[in-house]
Amino acid sequence: MPYIMILLSLWAGDSWIKHQIEKDDFIGRKPLADGKIIVKRYHNRGAMMNIGDNHQYFIALLSLVFSAFVTGVFAATLGRKGKGILKIGLALILGGAYSNTYDRLRRKYVVDYFSFHLINGENSSRLLGKLNDRFSSIVFNLGDFGIIIGAMLLVLHSAGD
């Protein structure tokens, strides 16, 4: 049951934040944490970093198939004793995947809403400044981090076997 709660909490939390970001009164960029985190609304019409944005139907279908497959794996693991890291990883992946898949099917885009600006440009080398600019142009949502952390947990789980 705690694994299902992780999945539902991530899905609901990310969906709620996306709803708030989509409200008409949210305009522009809002810096947080001394400008290290930038909150901004971004509509991603493809997969990660807008890859496949000209093939929205295919990306949505792929997302739906992936979510269904991982749901089957998750359901099969729930009845087994142990494997906590695997179950947490799958729950995090599914929480993020459900939120993003719902967006793709309902809105025809995924709502992303924050990016990171890690280095102060004045105190960095030219190369680090360019890398920071590139990284800060990527916009994430909470579901993306569920997928990333969940995938890392799956790798940890498989390394332990």
Contacts in CASP RR format, 6 or more apart in sequence:
PFRMAT RR
TARGET T0000
AUTHOR 0000-0000-0000
METHOD contacts of the structure
MODEL  1
MPYIMILLSLWAGDSWIKHQIEKDDFIGRKPLADGKIIVKRYHNRGAMMN
IGDNHQYFIALLSLVFSAFVTGVFAATLGRKGKGILKIGLALILGGAYSN
TYDRLRRKYVVDYFSFHLINGENSSRLLGKLNDRFSSIVFNLGDFGIIIG
AMLLVLHSAGD
3 74 0 8 1.000
3 78 0 8 1.000
3 84 0 8 1.000
3 87 0 8 1.000
3 88 0 8 1.000
3 90 0 8 1.000
3 91 0 8 1.000
4 78 0 8 1.000
4 91 0 8 1.000
6 88 0 8 1.000
6 91 0 8 1.000
6 92 0 8 1.000
6 95 0 8 1.000
7 74 0 8 1.000
7 91 0 8 1.000
7 92 0 8 1.000
7 94 0 8 1.000
7 95 0 8 1.000
7 98 0 8 1.000
8 95 0 8 1.000
10 91 0 8 1.000
10 92 0 8 1.000
10 95 0 8 1.000
10 96 0 8 1.000
10 99 0 8 1.000
10 142 0 8 1.000
10 143 0 8 1.000
10 146 0 8 1.000
11 94 0 8 1.000
11 95 0 8 1.000
11 96 0 8 1.000
11 98 0 8 1.000
11 99 0 8 1.000
13 142 0 8 1.000
14 95 0 8 1.000
14 96 0 8 1.000
14 99 0 8 1.000
14 141 0 8 1.000
14 142 0 8 1.000
14 143 0 8 1.000
15 99 0 8 1.000
15 102 0 8 1.000
17 113 0 8 1.000
17 141 0 8 1.000
17 142 0 8 1.000
18 99 0 8 1.000
18 103 0 8 1.000
18 111 0 8 1.000
18 113 0 8 1.000
18 141 0 8 1.000
20 26 0 8 1.000
21 39 0 8 1.000
21 41 0 8 1.000
21 111 0 8 1.000
21 113 0 8 1.000
22 41 0 8 1.000
22 111 0 8 1.000
26 41 0 8 1.000
28 40 0 8 1.000
28 41 0 8 1.000
29 38 0 8 1.000
29 39 0 8 1.000
29 40 0 8 1.000
30 38 0 8 1.000
30 39 0 8 1.000
30 40 0 8 1.000
31 37 0 8 1.000
31 38 0 8 1.000
31 39 0 8 1.000
32 38 0 8 1.000
32 39 0 8 1.000
35 117 0 8 1.000
36 116 0 8 1.000
36 117 0 8 1.000
36 118 0 8 1.000
37 114 0 8 1.000
37 115 0 8 1.000
37 116 0 8 1.000
37 117 0 8 1.000
38 114 0 8 1.000
38 115 0 8 1.000
38 116 0 8 1.000
38 117 0 8 1.000
38 136 0 8 1.000
39 113 0 8 1.000
39 114 0 8 1.000
40 113 0 8 1.000
40 114 0 8 1.000
40 115 0 8 1.000
40 139 0 8 1.000
41 111 0 8 1.000
41 113 0 8 1.000
42 111 0 8 1.000
42 112 0 8 1.000
42 113 0 8 1.000
42 139 0 8 1.000
43 107 0 8 1.000
43 109 0 8 1.000
43 110 0 8 1.000
43 111 0 8 1.000
43 112 0 8 1.000
44 50 0 8 1.000
44 53 0 8 1.000
44 109 0 8 1.000
44 110 0 8 1.000
44 111 0 8 1.000
44 112 0 8 1.000
44 139 0 8 1.000
45 53 0 8 1.000
45 56 0 8 1.000
45 108 0 8 1.000
45 109 0 8 1.000
45 110 0 8 1.000
46 52 0 8 1.000
46 53 0 8 1.000
46 55 0 8 1.000
46 56 0 8 1.000
46 59 0 8 1.000
46 104 0 8 1.000
46 109 0 8 1.000
46 110 0 8 1.000
47 59 0 8 1.000
47 62 0 8 1.000
47 63 0 8 1.000
48 144 0 8 1.000
49 138 0 8 1.000
52 58 0 8 1.000
52 59 0 8 1.000
53 59 0 8 1.000
56 104 0 8 1.000
56 108 0 8 1.000
56 109 0 8 1.000
59 104 0 8 1.000
60 101 0 8 1.000
60 104 0 8 1.000
60 105 0 8 1.000
60 108 0 8 1.000
63 97 0 8 1.000
63 100 0 8 1.000
63 101 0 8 1.000
63 104 0 8 1.000
64 101 0 8 1.000
64 105 0 8 1.000
66 97 0 8 1.000
67 94 0 8 1.000
67 97 0 8 1.000
67 98 0 8 1.000
67 101 0 8 1.000
70 90 0 8 1.000
70 93 0 8 1.000
70 94 0 8 1.000
70 97 0 8 1.000
71 94 0 8 1.000
73 90 0 8 1.000
74 87 0 8 1.000
74 90 0 8 1.000
74 91 0 8 1.000
74 94 0 8 1.000
77 83 0 8 1.000
77 86 0 8 1.000
77 87 0 8 1.000
77 90 0 8 1.000
78 87 0 8 1.000
83 157 0 8 1.000
85 153 0 8 1.000
85 156 0 8 1.000
85 157 0 8 1.000
86 153 0 8 1.000
86 154 0 8 1.000
86 157 0 8 1.000
88 150 0 8 1.000
88 153 0 8 1.000
89 149 0 8 1.000
89 150 0 8 1.000
89 151 0 8 1.000
89 153 0 8 1.000
89 154 0 8 1.000
89 157 0 8 1.000
90 150 0 8 1.000
90 154 0 8 1.000
92 146 0 8 1.000
92 147 0 8 1.000
92 149 0 8 1.000
92 150 0 8 1.000
92 153 0 8 1.000
93 146 0 8 1.000
93 147 0 8 1.000
93 150 0 8 1.000
93 151 0 8 1.000
93 154 0 8 1.000
95 143 0 8 1.000
95 146 0 8 1.000
96 142 0 8 1.000
96 143 0 8 1.000
96 144 0 8 1.000
96 146 0 8 1.000
96 147 0 8 1.000
97 147 0 8 1.000
99 141 0 8 1.000
99 142 0 8 1.000
99 143 0 8 1.000
100 110 0 8 1.000
100 141 0 8 1.000
100 143 0 8 1.000
100 144 0 8 1.000
100 147 0 8 1.000
103 109 0 8 1.000
103 110 0 8 1.000
103 111 0 8 1.000
104 110 0 8 1.000
110 141 0 8 1.000
111 141 0 8 1.000
112 139 0 8 1.000
112 140 0 8 1.000
112 141 0 8 1.000
112 144 0 8 1.000
113 139 0 8 1.000
113 140 0 8 1.000
113 141 0 8 1.000
114 139 0 8 1.000
114 140 0 8 1.000
114 141 0 8 1.000
115 136 0 8 1.000
115 137 0 8 1.000
115 138 0 8 1.000
115 139 0 8 1.000
115 140 0 8 1.000
116 135 0 8 1.000
116 136 0 8 1.000
117 132 0 8 1.000
117 136 0 8 1.000
118 132 0 8 1.000
118 135 0 8 1.000
118 136 0 8 1.000
119 128 0 8 1.000
119 129 0 8 1.000
119 132 0 8 1.000
121 129 0 8 1.000
121 132 0 8 1.000
124 132 0 8 1.000
END
